[in-house]
Amino acid sequence: MKISPKTDVKSIKLEKRPKLNYTRKSKKDDKAKAMVDQMINEDTNEQINEQINEKRDGQIIEEKFEQCINEL
């Protein structure tokens, strides 16, 4: 039977940290987001252009109507 020399042992208590959610971004996610943004921008631009065209068409009709009335 061997007797081992007494050694000092230090203990360290580890604190528990909250678990971090790992969110991994992929290139596909970025491409998909870019495509969706582009589609939304195109739809918005189309709606704005339609509204502008409707106003312009309404002004043209009013001008022609006024010309017809003035000619009478």
PDB file as gemmi writes it, atoms N, CA and C in Angstrom:
CRYST1    1.000    1.000    1.000  90.00  90.00  90.00 P 1                      
ATOM      1  N   MET A   1       0.830  -1.153   0.000  1.00  0.00           N  
ATOM      2  CA  MET A   1       0.000   0.000   0.000  1.00  0.00           C  
ATOM      3  C   MET A   1       0.892   1.239   0.000  1.00  0.00           C  
ATOM      4  N   LYS A   2       0.623   2.136  -0.972  1.00  0.00           N  
ATOM      5  CA  LYS A   2       1.404   3.362  -1.092  1.00  0.00           C  
ATOM      6  C   LYS A   2       0.604   4.535  -0.536  1.00  0.00           C  
ATOM      7  N   ILE A   3       1.281   5.389   0.079  1.00  0.00           N  
ATOM      8  CA  ILE A   3       0.638   6.594   0.590  1.00  0.00           C  
ATOM      9  C   ILE A   3       1.053   7.737  -0.333  1.00  0.00           C  
ATOM     10  N   SER A   4       0.052   8.351  -0.904  1.00  0.00           N  
ATOM     11  CA  SER A   4       0.350   9.453  -1.814  1.00  0.00           C  
ATOM     12  C   SER A   4       0.446  10.754  -1.027  1.00  0.00           C  
ATOM     13  N   PRO A   5       1.310  11.638  -1.487  1.00  0.00           N  
ATOM     14  CA  PRO A   5       1.457  12.907  -0.773  1.00  0.00           C  
ATOM     15  C   PRO A   5       0.175  13.731  -0.902  1.00  0.00           C  
ATOM     16  N   LYS A   6      -0.095  14.510   0.076  1.00  0.00           N  
ATOM     17  CA  LYS A   6      -1.299  15.323   0.094  1.00  0.00           C  
ATOM     18  C   LYS A   6      -1.117  16.477  -0.898  1.00  0.00           C  
ATOM     19  N   THR A   7      -2.090  16.657  -1.772  1.00  0.00           N  
ATOM     20  CA  THR A   7      -2.019  17.741  -2.746  1.00  0.00           C  
ATOM     21  C   THR A   7      -3.191  18.686  -2.524  1.00  0.00           C  
ATOM     22  N   ASP A   8      -2.930  19.939  -2.748  1.00  0.00           N  
ATOM     23  CA  ASP A   8      -4.001  20.932  -2.641  1.00  0.00           C  
ATOM     24  C   ASP A   8      -4.778  20.952  -3.955  1.00  0.00           C  
ATOM     25  N   VAL A   9      -6.059  20.854  -3.844  1.00  0.00           N  
ATOM     26  CA  VAL A   9      -6.918  20.870  -5.027  1.00  0.00           C  
ATOM     27  C   VAL A   9      -7.811  22.098  -4.936  1.00  0.00           C  
ATOM     28  N   LYS A  10      -7.801  22.880  -5.990  1.00  0.00           N  
ATOM     29  CA  LYS A  10      -8.674  24.047  -6.038  1.00  0.00           C  
ATOM     30  C   LYS A  10      -9.879  23.697  -6.893  1.00  0.00           C  
ATOM     31  N   SER A  11     -11.009  24.109  -6.430  1.00  0.00           N  
ATOM     32  CA  SER A  11     -12.213  23.856  -7.220  1.00  0.00           C  
ATOM     33  C   SER A  11     -12.740  25.186  -7.751  1.00  0.00           C  
ATOM     34  N   ILE A  12     -13.257  25.112  -8.938  1.00  0.00           N  
ATOM     35  CA  ILE A  12     -13.806  26.297  -9.586  1.00  0.00           C  
ATOM     36  C   ILE A  12     -15.269  26.006  -9.886  1.00  0.00           C  
ATOM     37  N   LYS A  13     -16.119  26.898  -9.478  1.00  0.00           N  
ATOM     38  CA  LYS A  13     -17.542  26.736  -9.753  1.00  0.00           C  
ATOM     39  C   LYS A  13     -17.866  27.532 -11.013  1.00  0.00           C  
ATOM     40  N   LEU A  14     -18.447  26.853 -11.999  1.00  0.00           N  
ATOM     41  CA  LEU A  14     -18.806  27.496 -13.250  1.00  0.00           C  
ATOM     42  C   LEU A  14     -20.235  28.013 -13.157  1.00  0.00           C  
ATOM     43  N   GLU A  15     -20.406  29.240 -13.579  1.00  0.00           N  
ATOM     44  CA  GLU A  15     -21.747  29.808 -13.572  1.00  0.00           C  
ATOM     45  C   GLU A  15     -22.465  29.382 -14.842  1.00  0.00           C  
ATOM     46  N   LYS A  16     -23.751  29.144 -14.697  1.00  0.00           N  
ATOM     47  CA  LYS A  16     -24.543  28.783 -15.866  1.00  0.00           C  
ATOM     48  C   LYS A  16     -24.968  30.062 -16.571  1.00  0.00           C  
ATOM     49  N   ARG A  17     -24.701  30.089 -17.854  1.00  0.00           N  
ATOM     50  CA  ARG A  17     -25.129  31.221 -18.664  1.00  0.00           C  
ATOM     51  C   ARG A  17     -26.366  30.816 -19.443  1.00  0.00           C  
ATOM     52  N   PRO A  18     -27.181  31.770 -19.805  1.00  0.00           N  
ATOM     53  CA  PRO A  18     -28.344  31.416 -20.617  1.00  0.00           C  
ATOM     54  C   PRO A  18     -27.884  30.889 -21.976  1.00  0.00           C  
ATOM     55  N   LYS A  19     -28.643  29.957 -22.494  1.00  0.00           N  
ATOM     56  CA  LYS A  19     -28.281  29.381 -23.792  1.00  0.00           C  
ATOM     57  C   LYS A  19     -28.505  30.413 -24.887  1.00  0.00           C  
ATOM     58  N   LEU A  20     -27.559  30.498 -25.775  1.00  0.00           N  
ATOM     59  CA  LEU A  20     -27.665  31.415 -26.890  1.00  0.00           C  
ATOM     60  C   LEU A  20     -28.234  30.676 -28.089  1.00  0.00           C  
ATOM     61  N   ASN A  21     -29.203  31.301 -28.719  1.00  0.00           N  
ATOM     62  CA  ASN A  21     -29.747  30.706 -29.933  1.00  0.00           C  
ATOM     63  C   ASN A  21     -28.803  31.026 -31.085  1.00  0.00           C  
ATOM     64  N   TYR A  22     -28.407  30.015 -31.772  1.00  0.00           N  
ATOM     65  CA  TYR A  22     -27.498  30.186 -32.893  1.00  0.00           C  
ATOM     66  C   TYR A  22     -28.330  30.326 -34.149  1.00  0.00           C  
ATOM     67  N   THR A  23     -28.272  31.491 -34.734  1.00  0.00           N  
ATOM     68  CA  THR A  23     -28.998  31.699 -35.982  1.00  0.00           C  
ATOM     69  C   THR A  23     -27.979  31.800 -37.096  1.00  0.00           C  
ATOM     70  N   ARG A  24     -28.051  30.884 -37.972  1.00  0.00           N  
ATOM     71  CA  ARG A  24     -27.097  30.822 -39.064  1.00  0.00           C  
ATOM     72  C   ARG A  24     -27.754  31.376 -40.314  1.00  0.00           C  
ATOM     73  N   LYS A  25     -27.131  32.360 -40.891  1.00  0.00           N  
ATOM     74  CA  LYS A  25     -27.657  32.931 -42.116  1.00  0.00           C  
ATOM     75  C   LYS A  25     -26.984  32.245 -43.291  1.00  0.00           C  
ATOM     76  N   SER A  26     -27.786  31.895 -44.224  1.00  0.00           N  
ATOM     77  CA  SER A  26     -27.211  31.270 -45.405  1.00  0.00           C  
ATOM     78  C   SER A  26     -27.355  32.214 -46.590  1.00  0.00           C  
ATOM     79  N   LYS A  27     -26.628  31.932 -47.610  1.00  0.00           N  
ATOM     80  CA  LYS A  27     -26.700  32.750 -48.808  1.00  0.00           C  
ATOM     81  C   LYS A  27     -28.068  32.631 -49.457  1.00  0.00           C  
ATOM     82  N   LYS A  28     -28.690  31.463 -49.305  1.00  0.00           N  
ATOM     83  CA  LYS A  28     -30.018  31.273 -49.879  1.00  0.00           C  
ATOM     84  C   LYS A  28     -31.024  32.192 -49.215  1.00  0.00           C  
ATOM     85  N   ASP A  29     -30.927  32.354 -47.903  1.00  0.00           N  
ATOM     86  CA  ASP A  29     -31.835  33.245 -47.193  1.00  0.00           C  
ATOM     87  C   ASP A  29     -31.673  34.678 -47.692  1.00  0.00           C  
ATOM     88  N   ASP A  30     -30.441  35.093 -47.895  1.00  0.00           N  
ATOM     89  CA  ASP A  30     -30.188  36.448 -48.381  1.00  0.00           C  
ATOM     90  C   ASP A  30     -30.740  36.632 -49.788  1.00  0.00           C  
ATOM     91  N   LYS A  31     -30.558  35.626 -50.636  1.00  0.00           N  
ATOM     92  CA  LYS A  31     -31.069  35.713 -52.006  1.00  0.00           C  
ATOM     93  C   LYS A  31     -32.590  35.751 -52.006  1.00  0.00           C  
ATOM     94  N   ALA A  32     -33.210  34.922 -51.183  1.00  0.00           N  
ATOM     95  CA  ALA A  32     -34.669  34.890 -51.114  1.00  0.00           C  
ATOM     96  C   ALA A  32     -35.209  36.227 -50.614  1.00  0.00           C  
ATOM     97  N   LYS A  33     -34.563  36.789 -49.616  1.00  0.00           N  
ATOM     98  CA  LYS A  33     -34.997  38.084 -49.081  1.00  0.00           C  
ATOM     99  C   LYS A  33     -34.854  39.164 -50.145  1.00  0.00           C  
ATOM    100  N   ALA A  34     -33.768  39.121 -50.895  1.00  0.00           N  
ATOM    101  CA  ALA A  34     -33.548  40.107 -51.950  1.00  0.00           C  
ATOM    102  C   ALA A  34     -34.618  39.983 -53.033  1.00  0.00           C  
ATOM    103  N   MET A  35     -34.973  38.748 -53.384  1.00  0.00           N  
ATOM    104  CA  MET A  35     -36.007  38.542 -54.395  1.00  0.00           C  
ATOM    105  C   MET A  35     -37.361  39.058 -53.910  1.00  0.00           C  
ATOM    106  N   VAL A  36     -37.698  38.787 -52.663  1.00  0.00           N  
ATOM    107  CA  VAL A  36     -38.971  39.251 -52.110  1.00  0.00           C  
ATOM    108  C   VAL A  36     -39.001  40.772 -52.079  1.00  0.00           C  
ATOM    109  N   ASP A  37     -37.903  41.385 -51.661  1.00  0.00           N  
ATOM    110  CA  ASP A  37     -37.827  42.847 -51.633  1.00  0.00           C  
ATOM    111  C   ASP A  37     -37.993  43.429 -53.033  1.00  0.00           C  
ATOM    112  N   GLN A  38     -37.370  42.788 -54.009  1.00  0.00           N  
ATOM    113  CA  GLN A  38     -37.471  43.263 -55.384  1.00  0.00           C  
ATOM    114  C   GLN A  38     -38.912  43.158 -55.883  1.00  0.00           C  
ATOM    115  N   MET A  39     -39.578  42.042 -55.574  1.00  0.00           N  
ATOM    116  CA  MET A  39     -40.967  41.870 -55.997  1.00  0.00           C  
ATOM    117  C   MET A  39     -41.868  42.921 -55.347  1.00  0.00           C  
ATOM    118  N   ILE A  40     -41.643  43.193 -54.080  1.00  0.00           N  
ATOM    119  CA  ILE A  40     -42.445  44.202 -53.386  1.00  0.00           C  
ATOM    120  C   ILE A  40     -42.216  45.576 -54.011  1.00  0.00           C  
ATOM    121  N   ASN A  41     -40.958  45.892 -54.315  1.00  0.00           N  
ATOM    122  CA  ASN A  41     -40.651  47.184 -54.938  1.00  0.00           C  
ATOM    123  C   ASN A  41     -41.302  47.303 -56.306  1.00  0.00           C  
ATOM    124  N   GLU A  42     -41.288  46.229 -57.091  1.00  0.00           N  
ATOM    125  CA  GLU A  42     -41.907  46.257 -58.410  1.00  0.00           C  
ATOM    126  C   GLU A  42     -43.408  46.482 -58.293  1.00  0.00           C  
ATOM    127  N   ASP A  43     -44.056  45.786 -57.351  1.00  0.00           N  
ATOM    128  CA  ASP A  43     -45.493  45.965 -57.152  1.00  0.00           C  
ATOM    129  C   ASP A  43     -45.813  47.396 -56.724  1.00  0.00           C  
ATOM    130  N   THR A  44     -45.007  47.923 -55.829  1.00  0.00           N  
ATOM    131  CA  THR A  44     -45.221  49.297 -55.361  1.00  0.00           C  
ATOM    132  C   THR A  44     -45.061  50.277 -56.513  1.00  0.00           C  
ATOM    133  N   ASN A  45     -44.031  50.080 -57.323  1.00  0.00           N  
ATOM    134  CA  ASN A  45     -43.803  50.966 -58.470  1.00  0.00           C  
ATOM    135  C   ASN A  45     -44.952  50.885 -59.463  1.00  0.00           C  
ATOM    136  N   GLU A  46     -45.478  49.686 -59.703  1.00  0.00           N  
ATOM    137  CA  GLU A  46     -46.605  49.528 -60.619  1.00  0.00           C  
ATOM    138  C   GLU A  46     -47.828  50.274 -60.099  1.00  0.00           C  
ATOM    139  N   GLN A  47     -48.098  50.154 -58.808  1.00  0.00           N  
ATOM    140  CA  GLN A  47     -49.253  50.838 -58.232  1.00  0.00           C  
ATOM    141  C   GLN A  47     -49.099  52.351 -58.336  1.00  0.00           C  
ATOM    142  N   ILE A  48     -47.905  52.848 -58.067  1.00  0.00           N  
ATOM    143  CA  ILE A  48     -47.666  54.292 -58.163  1.00  0.00           C  
ATOM    144  C   ILE A  48     -47.838  54.758 -59.601  1.00  0.00           C  
ATOM    145  N   ASN A  49     -47.293  53.991 -60.552  1.00  0.00           N  
ATOM    146  CA  ASN A  49     -47.416  54.360 -61.964  1.00  0.00           C  
ATOM    147  C   ASN A  49     -48.868  54.353 -62.410  1.00  0.00           C  
ATOM    148  N   GLU A  50     -49.656  53.384 -61.944  1.00  0.00           N  
ATOM    149  CA  GLU A  50     -51.073  53.334 -62.302  1.00  0.00           C  
ATOM    150  C   GLU A  50     -51.802  54.560 -61.772  1.00  0.00           C  
ATOM    151  N   GLN A  51     -51.504  54.951 -60.543  1.00  0.00           N  
ATOM    152  CA  GLN A  51     -52.150  56.135 -59.973  1.00  0.00           C  
ATOM    153  C   GLN A  51     -51.770  57.392 -60.745  1.00  0.00           C  
ATOM    154  N   ILE A  52     -50.512  57.502 -61.112  1.00  0.00           N  
ATOM    155  CA  ILE A  52     -50.063  58.668 -61.882  1.00  0.00           C  
ATOM    156  C   ILE A  52     -50.748  58.689 -63.239  1.00  0.00           C  
ATOM    157  N   ASN A  53     -50.831  57.527 -63.897  1.00  0.00           N  
ATOM    158  CA  ASN A  53     -51.468  57.455 -65.208  1.00  0.00           C  
ATOM    159  C   ASN A  53     -52.944  57.799 -65.124  1.00  0.00           C  
ATOM    160  N   GLU A  54     -53.623  57.347 -64.058  1.00  0.00           N  
ATOM    161  CA  GLU A  54     -55.041  57.666 -63.899  1.00  0.00           C  
ATOM    162  C   GLU A  54     -55.238  59.171 -63.742  1.00  0.00           C  
ATOM    163  N   LYS A  55     -54.387  59.812 -62.945  1.00  0.00           N  
ATOM    164  CA  LYS A  55     -54.492  61.260 -62.764  1.00  0.00           C  
ATOM    165  C   LYS A  55     -54.229  61.981 -64.078  1.00  0.00           C  
ATOM    166  N   ARG A  56     -53.205  61.532 -64.809  1.00  0.00           N  
ATOM    167  CA  ARG A  56     -52.842  62.158 -66.071  1.00  0.00           C  
ATOM    168  C   ARG A  56     -53.973  61.996 -67.082  1.00  0.00           C  
ATOM    169  N   ASP A  57     -54.553  60.793 -67.145  1.00  0.00           N  
ATOM    170  CA  ASP A  57     -55.657  60.548 -68.067  1.00  0.00           C  
ATOM    171  C   ASP A  57     -56.860  61.411 -67.700  1.00  0.00           C  
ATOM    172  N   GLY A  58     -57.116  61.550 -66.406  1.00  0.00           N  
ATOM    173  CA  GLY A  58     -58.230  62.392 -65.960  1.00  0.00           C  
ATOM    174  C   GLY A  58     -58.013  63.842 -66.340  1.00  0.00           C  
ATOM    175  N   GLN A  59     -56.786  64.326 -66.232  1.00  0.00           N  
ATOM    176  CA  GLN A  59     -56.487  65.707 -66.601  1.00  0.00           C  
ATOM    177  C   GLN A  59     -56.642  65.908 -68.101  1.00  0.00           C  
ATOM    178  N   ILE A  60     -56.229  64.940 -68.894  1.00  0.00           N  
ATOM    179  CA  ILE A  60     -56.352  65.040 -70.352  1.00  0.00           C  
ATOM    180  C   ILE A  60     -57.816  65.087 -70.742  1.00  0.00           C  
ATOM    181  N   ILE A  61     -58.632  64.248 -70.117  1.00  0.00           N  
ATOM    182  CA  ILE A  61     -60.064  64.227 -70.423  1.00  0.00           C  
ATOM    183  C   ILE A  61     -60.697  65.568 -70.051  1.00  0.00           C  
ATOM    184  N   GLU A  62     -60.319  66.119 -68.899  1.00  0.00           N  
ATOM    185  CA  GLU A  62     -60.861  67.416 -68.484  1.00  0.00           C  
ATOM    186  C   GLU A  62     -60.459  68.512 -69.463  1.00  0.00           C  
ATOM    187  N   GLU A  63     -59.203  68.484 -69.920  1.00  0.00           N  
ATOM    188  CA  GLU A  63     -58.741  69.492 -70.875  1.00  0.00           C  
ATOM    189  C   GLU A  63     -59.512  69.396 -72.186  1.00  0.00           C  
ATOM    190  N   LYS A  64     -59.727  68.185 -72.687  1.00  0.00           N  
ATOM    191  CA  LYS A  64     -60.474  68.003 -73.932  1.00  0.00           C  
ATOM    192  C   LYS A  64     -61.918  68.446 -73.754  1.00  0.00           C  
ATOM    193  N   PHE A  65     -62.488  68.160 -72.598  1.00  0.00           N  
ATOM    194  CA  PHE A  65     -63.864  68.552 -72.315  1.00  0.00           C  
ATOM    195  C   PHE A  65     -63.979  70.077 -72.299  1.00  0.00           C  
ATOM    196  N   GLU A  66     -63.005  70.750 -71.660  1.00  0.00           N  
ATOM    197  CA  GLU A  66     -63.013  72.209 -71.616  1.00  0.00           C  
ATOM    198  C   GLU A  66     -62.836  72.801 -73.007  1.00  0.00           C  
ATOM    199  N   GLN A  67     -61.998  72.179 -73.841  1.00  0.00           N  
ATOM    200  CA  GLN A  67     -61.810  72.660 -75.211  1.00  0.00           C  
ATOM    201  C   GLN A  67     -63.112  72.554 -75.988  1.00  0.00           C  
ATOM    202  N   CYS A  68     -63.805  71.429 -75.821  1.00  0.00           N  
ATOM    203  CA  CYS A  68     -65.075  71.246 -76.531  1.00  0.00           C  
ATOM    204  C   CYS A  68     -66.093  72.288 -76.087  1.00  0.00           C  
ATOM    205  N   ILE A  69     -66.153  72.574 -74.802  1.00  0.00           N  
ATOM    206  CA  ILE A  69     -67.105  73.560 -74.289  1.00  0.00           C  
ATOM    207  C   ILE A  69     -66.737  74.954 -74.804  1.00  0.00           C  
ATOM    208  N   ASN A  70     -65.440  75.269 -74.817  1.00  0.00           N  
ATOM    209  CA  ASN A  70     -65.003  76.584 -75.289  1.00  0.00           C  
ATOM    210  C   ASN A  70     -65.260  76.762 -76.776  1.00  0.00           C  
ATOM    211  N   GLU A  71     -65.223  75.698 -77.555  1.00  0.00           N  
ATOM    212  CA  GLU A  71     -65.465  75.781 -78.995  1.00  0.00           C  
ATOM    213  C   GLU A  71     -66.930  76.051 -79.284  1.00  0.00           C  
ATOM    214  N   LEU A  72     -67.809  75.639 -78.384  1.00  0.00           N  
ATOM    215  CA  LEU A  72     -69.237  75.876 -78.599  1.00  0.00           C  
ATOM    216  C   LEU A  72     -69.522  77.311 -78.340  1.00  0.00           C  
TER     217      LEU A  72                                                      
END                                                                             
